[in-house]
Amino acid sequence: FRVYGRAGAPCVAPGCGGAVERTVQSARSSFWCPVCQK
């Protein structure tokens, strides 16, 4: 929930440095950090 709606913003995990991405599938959005969530 901490990254919802923050596409393009820096990741909130300490020391990560990645950018939050948004993926849309079946008209539903998912927000995630590609650095933290491999």
Distance bins in CASP14 RR format, pairs under 12 A and 6 or more apart:
PFRMAT RR
TARGET T0000
AUTHOR 0000-0000-0000
RMODE 2
METHOD distances of the structure
MODEL  1
1 12 0 0 0 0 0 1 0 0 0 0 0
1 31 0 0 0 0 1 0 0 0 0 0 0
2 9 0 0 0 0 0 1 0 0 0 0 0
2 10 0 0 0 0 0 1 0 0 0 0 0
2 11 0 0 0 0 1 0 0 0 0 0 0
2 12 1 0 1 0 0 0 0 0 0 0 0
2 13 0 0 0 0 1 0 0 0 0 0 0
2 16 0 0 0 0 0 1 0 0 0 0 0
2 20 0 0 0 0 1 0 0 0 0 0 0
2 31 0 0 0 0 1 0 0 0 0 0 0
2 32 0 0 0 0 0 1 0 0 0 0 0
2 33 0 0 0 0 0 1 0 0 0 0 0
2 36 0 0 0 0 0 1 0 0 0 0 0
3 9 1 0 0 1 0 0 0 0 0 0 0
3 10 0 0 0 0 1 0 0 0 0 0 0
3 11 1 0 0 1 0 0 0 0 0 0 0
3 12 1 0 0 1 0 0 0 0 0 0 0
3 13 0 0 0 0 1 0 0 0 0 0 0
3 16 0 0 0 0 0 1 0 0 0 0 0
3 18 0 0 0 0 0 1 0 0 0 0 0
3 19 0 0 0 0 0 1 0 0 0 0 0
3 20 1 0 1 0 0 0 0 0 0 0 0
3 21 0 0 0 0 1 0 0 0 0 0 0
3 22 0 0 0 0 1 0 0 0 0 0 0
3 23 0 0 0 0 0 1 0 0 0 0 0
3 29 0 0 0 0 0 1 0 0 0 0 0
3 30 0 0 0 0 1 0 0 0 0 0 0
3 31 1 0 1 0 0 0 0 0 0 0 0
3 32 1 0 0 1 0 0 0 0 0 0 0
3 33 1 0 0 1 0 0 0 0 0 0 0
3 34 0 0 0 0 0 1 0 0 0 0 0
3 35 0 0 0 0 0 1 0 0 0 0 0
3 36 0 0 0 0 1 0 0 0 0 0 0
3 37 0 0 0 0 1 0 0 0 0 0 0
4 12 0 0 0 0 0 1 0 0 0 0 0
4 20 0 0 0 0 1 0 0 0 0 0 0
4 22 0 0 0 0 1 0 0 0 0 0 0
4 28 0 0 0 0 0 1 0 0 0 0 0
4 29 0 0 0 0 1 0 0 0 0 0 0
4 30 0 0 0 0 1 0 0 0 0 0 0
4 31 1 0 1 0 0 0 0 0 0 0 0
4 32 0 0 0 0 0 1 0 0 0 0 0
5 12 0 0 0 0 0 1 0 0 0 0 0
5 20 1 0 0 1 0 0 0 0 0 0 0
5 21 0 0 0 0 0 1 0 0 0 0 0
5 22 1 0 0 1 0 0 0 0 0 0 0
5 29 1 0 0 1 0 0 0 0 0 0 0
5 30 0 0 0 0 0 1 0 0 0 0 0
5 31 1 0 1 0 0 0 0 0 0 0 0
5 32 0 0 0 0 0 1 0 0 0 0 0
6 12 1 0 0 1 0 0 0 0 0 0 0
6 18 0 0 0 0 0 1 0 0 0 0 0
6 19 0 0 0 0 1 0 0 0 0 0 0
6 20 1 0 1 0 0 0 0 0 0 0 0
6 21 0 0 0 0 1 0 0 0 0 0 0
6 22 0 0 0 0 1 0 0 0 0 0 0
6 29 0 0 0 0 0 1 0 0 0 0 0
6 31 1 0 0 1 0 0 0 0 0 0 0
6 32 0 0 0 0 0 1 0 0 0 0 0
6 33 0 0 0 0 1 0 0 0 0 0 0
7 19 0 0 0 0 1 0 0 0 0 0 0
7 20 1 0 1 0 0 0 0 0 0 0 0
7 21 1 0 0 1 0 0 0 0 0 0 0
7 22 1 1 0 0 0 0 0 0 0 0 0
7 23 0 0 0 0 1 0 0 0 0 0 0
7 24 0 0 0 0 0 1 0 0 0 0 0
7 29 0 0 0 0 1 0 0 0 0 0 0
7 30 0 0 0 0 0 1 0 0 0 0 0
7 31 1 0 0 1 0 0 0 0 0 0 0
7 32 0 0 0 0 1 0 0 0 0 0 0
7 33 0 0 0 0 0 1 0 0 0 0 0
8 17 0 0 0 0 0 1 0 0 0 0 0
8 18 0 0 0 0 1 0 0 0 0 0 0
8 19 1 0 1 0 0 0 0 0 0 0 0
8 20 1 0 1 0 0 0 0 0 0 0 0
8 21 1 0 0 1 0 0 0 0 0 0 0
8 22 1 0 0 1 0 0 0 0 0 0 0
8 31 0 0 0 0 1 0 0 0 0 0 0
8 32 0 0 0 0 0 1 0 0 0 0 0
8 33 0 0 0 0 0 1 0 0 0 0 0
8 34 0 0 0 0 0 1 0 0 0 0 0
9 16 0 0 0 0 0 1 0 0 0 0 0
9 17 0 0 0 0 0 1 0 0 0 0 0
9 18 0 0 0 0 1 0 0 0 0 0 0
9 19 1 0 0 1 0 0 0 0 0 0 0
9 20 1 0 1 0 0 0 0 0 0 0 0
9 21 0 0 0 0 0 1 0 0 0 0 0
9 22 0 0 0 0 0 1 0 0 0 0 0
9 31 0 0 0 0 1 0 0 0 0 0 0
9 33 0 0 0 0 1 0 0 0 0 0 0
10 16 1 0 0 1 0 0 0 0 0 0 0
10 17 1 0 1 0 0 0 0 0 0 0 0
10 18 1 0 0 1 0 0 0 0 0 0 0
10 19 1 0 0 1 0 0 0 0 0 0 0
10 20 1 0 0 1 0 0 0 0 0 0 0
10 21 0 0 0 0 0 1 0 0 0 0 0
10 33 0 0 0 0 1 0 0 0 0 0 0
10 35 0 0 0 0 0 1 0 0 0 0 0
10 36 0 0 0 0 0 1 0 0 0 0 0
11 17 1 0 1 0 0 0 0 0 0 0 0
11 18 1 0 1 0 0 0 0 0 0 0 0
11 19 1 0 0 1 0 0 0 0 0 0 0
11 20 1 0 1 0 0 0 0 0 0 0 0
11 21 0 0 0 0 1 0 0 0 0 0 0
11 31 0 0 0 0 0 1 0 0 0 0 0
11 32 0 0 0 0 1 0 0 0 0 0 0
11 33 1 0 1 0 0 0 0 0 0 0 0
11 34 0 0 0 0 1 0 0 0 0 0 0
11 35 1 0 0 1 0 0 0 0 0 0 0
11 36 1 0 0 1 0 0 0 0 0 0 0
11 37 0 0 0 0 1 0 0 0 0 0 0
12 18 0 0 0 0 0 1 0 0 0 0 0
12 19 0 0 0 0 0 1 0 0 0 0 0
12 20 0 0 0 0 1 0 0 0 0 0 0
12 31 0 0 0 0 0 1 0 0 0 0 0
12 32 0 0 0 0 0 1 0 0 0 0 0
12 33 0 0 0 0 1 0 0 0 0 0 0
12 35 0 0 0 0 0 1 0 0 0 0 0
12 36 0 0 0 0 1 0 0 0 0 0 0
13 19 0 0 0 0 0 1 0 0 0 0 0
13 20 0 0 0 0 0 1 0 0 0 0 0
13 32 0 0 0 0 0 1 0 0 0 0 0
13 33 1 0 0 1 0 0 0 0 0 0 0
13 34 0 0 0 0 0 1 0 0 0 0 0
13 35 0 0 0 0 1 0 0 0 0 0 0
13 36 1 0 1 0 0 0 0 0 0 0 0
13 37 0 0 0 0 1 0 0 0 0 0 0
14 36 0 0 0 0 0 1 0 0 0 0 0
15 33 0 0 0 0 0 1 0 0 0 0 0
15 35 0 0 0 0 1 0 0 0 0 0 0
15 36 0 0 0 0 1 0 0 0 0 0 0
16 32 0 0 0 0 0 1 0 0 0 0 0
16 33 1 0 0 1 0 0 0 0 0 0 0
16 34 0 0 0 0 0 1 0 0 0 0 0
16 35 1 0 1 0 0 0 0 0 0 0 0
16 36 1 0 1 0 0 0 0 0 0 0 0
16 37 0 0 0 0 0 1 0 0 0 0 0
16 38 0 0 0 0 0 1 0 0 0 0 0
17 33 0 0 0 0 1 0 0 0 0 0 0
17 34 0 0 0 0 0 1 0 0 0 0 0
17 35 1 0 0 1 0 0 0 0 0 0 0
17 36 0 0 0 0 1 0 0 0 0 0 0
18 32 0 0 0 0 0 1 0 0 0 0 0
18 33 1 0 1 0 0 0 0 0 0 0 0
18 34 1 0 0 1 0 0 0 0 0 0 0
18 35 1 0 1 0 0 0 0 0 0 0 0
18 36 1 0 0 1 0 0 0 0 0 0 0
18 37 0 0 0 0 0 1 0 0 0 0 0
19 31 0 0 0 0 0 1 0 0 0 0 0
19 32 0 0 0 0 0 1 0 0 0 0 0
19 33 1 0 0 1 0 0 0 0 0 0 0
19 34 0 0 0 0 1 0 0 0 0 0 0
19 35 0 0 0 0 1 0 0 0 0 0 0
19 36 0 0 0 0 0 1 0 0 0 0 0
20 29 0 0 0 0 0 1 0 0 0 0 0
20 30 0 0 0 0 0 1 0 0 0 0 0
20 31 1 0 1 0 0 0 0 0 0 0 0
20 32 1 0 0 1 0 0 0 0 0 0 0
20 33 1 0 1 0 0 0 0 0 0 0 0
20 34 0 0 0 0 1 0 0 0 0 0 0
20 35 0 0 0 0 1 0 0 0 0 0 0
20 36 0 0 0 0 1 0 0 0 0 0 0
20 37 0 0 0 0 0 1 0 0 0 0 0
21 29 0 0 0 0 0 1 0 0 0 0 0
21 30 0 0 0 0 1 0 0 0 0 0 0
21 31 1 0 0 1 0 0 0 0 0 0 0
21 32 1 0 0 1 0 0 0 0 0 0 0
21 33 1 0 0 1 0 0 0 0 0 0 0
21 34 1 0 1 0 0 0 0 0 0 0 0
21 35 0 0 0 0 1 0 0 0 0 0 0
21 36 0 0 0 0 0 1 0 0 0 0 0
21 37 0 0 0 0 1 0 0 0 0 0 0
22 28 0 0 0 0 0 1 0 0 0 0 0
22 29 1 0 1 0 0 0 0 0 0 0 0
22 30 1 0 0 1 0 0 0 0 0 0 0
22 31 1 0 1 0 0 0 0 0 0 0 0
22 32 0 0 0 0 1 0 0 0 0 0 0
22 33 0 0 0 0 0 1 0 0 0 0 0
22 34 0 0 0 0 0 1 0 0 0 0 0
23 29 1 0 0 1 0 0 0 0 0 0 0
23 30 1 0 1 0 0 0 0 0 0 0 0
23 31 1 0 0 1 0 0 0 0 0 0 0
23 32 1 0 0 1 0 0 0 0 0 0 0
23 33 0 0 0 0 0 1 0 0 0 0 0
23 34 0 0 0 0 0 1 0 0 0 0 0
23 37 0 0 0 0 0 1 0 0 0 0 0
24 30 1 0 0 1 0 0 0 0 0 0 0
24 31 0 0 0 0 0 1 0 0 0 0 0
30 37 0 0 0 0 0 1 0 0 0 0 0
31 37 0 0 0 0 0 1 0 0 0 0 0
32 38 0 0 0 0 0 1 0 0 0 0 0
END
